[in-house]
Amino acid sequence: RVLVVGLGKSGLAASAFLANRGSPVRVTELSDNETTRQRAQQLRGQGIEAVELGGHTVQMAQGCEVVVVSPGVPESALPLVWAAGRGVPNMSEIELAFGFCRAPIIAVTGTNGKSSVVTLIQRVLSTARRSAIACGNLGIPFTHVLPMVTPETFVVLEVSSFQLMWCEQFRPTIGVLLNLGTNHLDRHYDRTSYIAAKARLFARQTPQDYAVL
C-alpha cells in the first residue's frame, strides 16, 4: 500500500508504474489547478481512485506501508512527518525505480551541467551502438522508462539533491559528481547539508562500482 506525495511528472509516473504492478496506490497533491486535475483524471482512468488535490490529509496516509516523495515536496509536508513518526519509509521515485531495475546505472549529479552531461553520455553510448536511455531529473522519470529497460540497457540518470535525500539503497554502477557550488539552501539549510545530500550518491557503492569526481 503506497502513498505518492506530489503529482508532478515523477509522482504521476510512479503512481502509474505502481498501479500497473498491482499495488494499491493513493496520491496526495498540495495544488489544485488544471494540470493536477488532468493528471488526477488520468490516474483515475488507470484505476487509482484515491487522489487528493488541494492539500494533504492524515486520512490518505493511514494504512500505507511506504511513501514515495516527489522532488519538490519539503520534509515538513504532513504525509512525510506522519510517516517518519511511525517508521514508515519515505523514498524518492529514483529509489523506487532502482528496486526494480536490473540494468547498469550511470548516475550524474552536481550543481551545474547535469542535463548536458547525461545527454552527452547517452549519445556517446548510442553512437557506440549500446542501448542507453537518458532519464531522471532532466524531465523523464525513471519509472516512466523502466518498462523499456533490459539488462543490456545503460540507464543514464540525472539525480538531484532533493531526490538523493530520500535514497537509502540506491547504488549506481557509475556515480558522477560534476561540481559543488552553493544551491537550494531554502531546502538544505546550509552548504554542509547540501553536500551531504550529494554525497549519498556514493553511499552504497562497493569496490566493484566507480565514482567519478
Residue, then its C-alpha position, 0 to 999 in steps of 0.5 A: r500500500v503506497l502513498v505518492v506525495g506530489l503529482g508532478k511528472s515523477g509522482l504521476a509516473a510512479s503512481a502509474f508504474l505502481a498501479n500497473r504492478g498491482s499495488p494499491v496506490r493513493v496520491t496526495e497533491l498540495s495544488d489544485n489547478e488544471t494540470t493536477r486535475q488532468r493528471a488526477q483524471q488520468l490516474r483515475g482512468q488507470g484505476i487509482e481512485a484515491v487522489e487528493l488535490g488541494g492539500h494533504t490529509v492524515q486520512m490518505a496516509q493511514g494504512c500505507e506501508v511506504v511513501v514515495v516523495s516527489p522532488g519538490v515536496p519539503e520534509s515538513a509536508l504532513p504525509l512525510v512527518w506522519a510517516a517518519g513518526r511511525g517508521v514508515p519509509n519515505m523514498s524518492e521515485i529514483e529509489l523506487a525505480f532502482g528496486f526494480c531495475r536490473a540494468p547498469i546505472i550511470a548516475v550524474t549529479g552536481t550543481n551545474g551541467k547535469s542535463s548536458v552531461v547525461t545527454l552527452i553520455q547517452r549519445v556517446l553510448s548510442t553512437a557506440r551502438r549500446s542501448a542507453i536511455a537518458c532519464g531522471n531529473l532532466g524531465i523523464p522519470f525513471t519509472h516512466v522508462l523502466p518498462m523499456v529497460t533490459p539488462e543490456t540497457f545503460v540507464v543514464l540518470e540525472v539525480s538531484s539533491f532533493q531526490l538523493m535525500w530520500c535514497e537509502q539503497f540506491r547504488p549506481t554502477i557509475g556515480v558522477l559528481l560534476n561540481l559543488g557550488t552553493n544551491h537550494l539552501d531554502r531546502h538544505y539549510d546550509r552548504t554542509s547539508y547540501i553536500a551531504a545530500k550529494a554525497r549519498l550518491f556514493a553511499r552504497q557503492t562497493p569496490q566493484d562500482y566507480a565514482v567519478l569526481 
